[in-house]
Amino acid sequence: MGKMKSKEFKKSLALILSSIAMMVAATASSMCFYWWYEEPSMPKSLYKQD
């Protein structure tokens, strides 16, 4: 009986951790797109003049 409960616990823990990881990954990728669109343009004074 002890091994069966241990397997169930490990399975539940793995499911919870993978769900949290998927939420973090989804949030990180959506924030990347947000920052890309909100990125300010480079000032003209920083352009390299040849």
C-alpha distance (Angstrom), angle and dihedral (degrees) to the residues before:
residue distance angle dihedral
M1 . . .
G2 3.83 . .
K3 3.81 94.7 .
M4 3.78 92.4 49.4
K5 3.81 92.8 54.2
S6 3.80 90.1 46.4
K7 3.81 91.2 53.8
E8 3.80 91.7 48.5
F9 3.81 90.8 49.1
K10 3.80 92.6 49.2
K11 3.79 91.1 47.7
S12 3.81 92.1 50.1
L13 3.80 92.0 45.9
A14 3.81 92.0 50.1
L15 3.80 90.4 49.6
I16 3.80 92.6 50.4
L17 3.81 93.5 46.5
S18 3.80 92.9 47.9
S19 3.81 90.8 49.2
I20 3.80 90.9 52.3
A21 3.81 91.0 47.2
M22 3.81 91.1 51.3
M23 3.82 91.2 51.0
V24 3.82 91.3 49.6
A25 3.82 91.5 48.6
A26 3.80 92.6 49.1
T27 3.80 91.6 48.9
A28 3.80 92.9 47.1
S29 3.80 93.9 50.7
S30 3.80 93.6 47.0
M31 3.82 91.3 48.8
C32 3.80 89.1 51.2
F33 3.80 90.0 58.9
Y34 3.81 90.6 45.5
W35 3.79 92.8 53.6
W36 3.82 91.3 45.2
Y37 3.79 91.4 56.9
E38 3.80 93.4 43.2
E39 3.80 94.6 48.0
P40 3.82 111.2 126.7
S41 3.77 119.3 -124.3
M42 3.79 120.1 -106.1
P43 3.82 115.1 -98.1
K44 3.80 116.0 -109.7
S45 3.82 89.9 -122.5
L46 3.82 90.7 68.1
Y47 3.82 96.0 56.1
K48 3.80 113.2 110.9
Q49 3.79 113.1 -113.1
D50 3.81 116.2 -151.6
